[in-house]
Every structure is written in structure tokens, then in C-alpha cells.
Amino acid sequence: MFDHLPPRELLDAAAEAVRARRLAEVRDLEVIAAWAAVHSGEPVGPVRRRNPLISVGGEGTPRVQDHALGEIALARSSGVVATINALADVLDLQHRLPLTWAVVRQGTAEVYVARKVARMSRHLPRAVVGVVDSAVARMIATEAPGRVLTVAEGKVIEADPALHEERVEEEKRRRYVGLGRTDEYGLRTLIARLDAGDAAWVQATVTRVAEIITPGHPDATADEVRAIALGYLARPAELLALLVEHEAAESTASKEPPPVTDDEPLEPSRATALPAAVLDKLHRTDLTKLRPKAVLYVHLHEATLLSMKGVARVEELGPRTLGALQQLLASTKVTVKPVIDLADAVRTTAYEHPEAIKERVHLTTSGDYWPYATSTSRNADYDHPTPFDHDPERSPEAQQPAQTGTHNSGLLQRRHHRWKTHAGYQARQRAPGHYVWLTPHGLGFTTDPTGTHPCSENEARLMLAFARRYDG
């Protein structure tokens, strides 16, 4: 299409493509803002108490009905959280940062930069957020994104210095350790926020362990060795054994204490110092008992087991080659549990899902069965796609038997479960791991192990009707 264009016209086409993309992003935000406006009034009907008006944006933005958020996310083929985040950003831009929004609507600025400014300033009162708006609006179309965001950070502080100081104190009380997603190489990013003193001791321990293990990794870079050293902190038995053996070796090699210089006093390290009595006791202790216990779910295809070639999927860690799996399990005591045959149909008359059924359902669905859901966590609600019949007036003979089982179960995150129950969604299970959905306004979807697939309203209704007859 563009092969025949001369260089100057190709440059013009590139510029126009960028502007068209920006305008398409603006249109996407305006559509969800309009949806929110339609659903910003007080809910009516019998479920109004379960459908509250909630605030997603900053102070001064209109609230939106909770039940309205799911359907617009499905229409956008998007996750609910991503759609709520987009809605919060556009409401802030429209009602709190109108000068910046006016520039963005012209297609002359990057939408993602404006959205970042909206998130940075969301905590500010509406009365002062204009300081940020006017400064960003003057430069967002002419300056690089990094410069715009730097100015925005300063203006957020300038808008309310006292509030900023309060937030600084709040942040000091927030400590955490987090893990990023496992990448395609089997690596994860570890992020920690902790007391400066504890961080210094972690740093000292990693440095010490790196010094000890460096000779065993002659081809590794310093960063690689430090990463390997950090891994020892997760295995206290191995860490203690390493420190004990090294300390014993050093004591044998030299009985004389190291010299002390005036400019570099030696102090015992709380992280690595091991008194003689402790050393002696550790030498006589079975350190393998200190190893932590963990349950690892590994998914292997039969062909992989027979050929010893292929990829294993490890829950929470991602795909691994068999060689990488062997390294993961090396130096550990492995207890192999029986393989679960997912072809077996397991049912019970109880309302609650037994652990055996939960296990099979998760292995079949691999997570939340809401359309376009991203969660693969086991920490979810176990739902009956065909609602459980609690009718106490029926005789035992008339009650539907075995309503809970692999034929009528699926995982839903709490918000998705609430919407399915109270917001007018219809869902049924068609087969193990296969489900059909119909939204309140007639959007149809099927979900299965291959993902989410839109379908027509008529197709969804036919599948729902067939599933109902099958359930009965």
C-alpha cells in the first residue's frame, strides 16, 4: 500500500498514522466516559442495594453504578481492572484536568502521558489540581514525555505541600516484598521495600555470600553471582551450611586474627558472624530439616514425558524446559502426588465445593472463567454456573441431585462472582472448562481453554438453552 510513495509522503503518512492512533485512543476513552454518564444515576429495581454508585476517579468526578463496569469491559475485549483504570483516567481528565484534555483531544499529544498525569494528581483536592492542569497543558504537545512528567511531579507537590508531606509519611509505613511475572526465560524480578537498616544487612549478606561462591562461578558476571547469592536467602539450610563450611575453612587456614587498621575497623557482622559454640552445634545439626516446604504444580503433556523433550508449565513460575525443571528441583526432597485424571466426573450433593472438586476445576479452567479475565489464581470463589437449587420446600426426592461437581463449577474473582449473581448476566457450563455468557444488553461470549470468543446474541441464547436442558 505504501511501497510506491516517495520518502516525503511516507513521512507524512507516518505523522498522520500517529495522529490517527491518538484520536482512536481518545475516542475509546470518550465512549467509556459516555457509558459512565448513562449509568451515573441512582440505580433502580430490586438489586439497587447491591449496585451502589462508586467513585473511580478523583474528587469532583461523577460516580458510576458498580454493575455497569463489567459489560463495558467485555465490549472492549478488556479486563475489568484495565477498563476501570481507563475510566478513572478519562473522568479525571474531563472533570479535573480540562485544559490538558482539550489538547489531547486534538491528537497533538500522547494519551498515555495525560493518563499518567491524571493518576499522579488523583489524590489532590479538586480546588488545587488546576495548578497541575495549566502547567501540563502548556507543554504536553511540545515537550518530550519525560519532561512533561517531571514537571507534573513538581506541580503535584507544589499544589499542596502539606498533603505531600502526609503522603511521604504514609509511604514510609508501607513495606512490602513483591514478585513480577515470570518471563519466557524462567526469571522473575524481586522488588522489596524495607527499613534502610534491614536493607543494609541484606546487602551485606548478599555481598558476603557472593564472595564465597564466586570461585565456583568463574564465567558469571558480578551481577549474576549476586543474583545467585540472593537466592540462598530463600534456602536457610543451604545458607547456614555455606557459611558454616566457609567459616570452618577460614579458621583452619589461619588461627591468627586479621589485622585491624585505624581507617578500617573490623566489626562482627550480625548477618554472617558465627560464634564457635554456634558453629559446633550447627555442625551436629541436620540442616535439611530447615528447608521450607512448598507445593509445586507442574503440568506436563504425555508426549513430553515419553520423549523427554518439550515444555512444562509450572504454576506461579511459568513455562520451563525439562532441564530447567530439573535444576529447580535439584537438592530438594520431592514428594510426587498421584496424577489426577481430569476425564473423571466428580459430583456431590453439597453446596460447598470439596477440595477434590476445587483441584479438578482449577486444573481444567486454569483460572477465572469470566470473559477476558486475566487471573489464574486459585484464590477465588468457586461458582455454580447453573445456580444451586436451595429450595427448602422440595422433598428430598424432588431435589436436583449432585448439583456441585466438575459438570457445574468454575472459578470467579469476587467482583465477577457478584456481577454474575446480581447484575443480570447469564452463564452456563457447556463441558469441562467450556462456558457460555450473555450480558444484560445481549453481548455473547464463550470461554474455554483457548480463551474468550465473542458470539452473537442468538448463538449465546441457543447454547444457554441447550446447557439448561443438559443441566436438568
Disulfide bonds with the S-S distance in Angstrom:
none
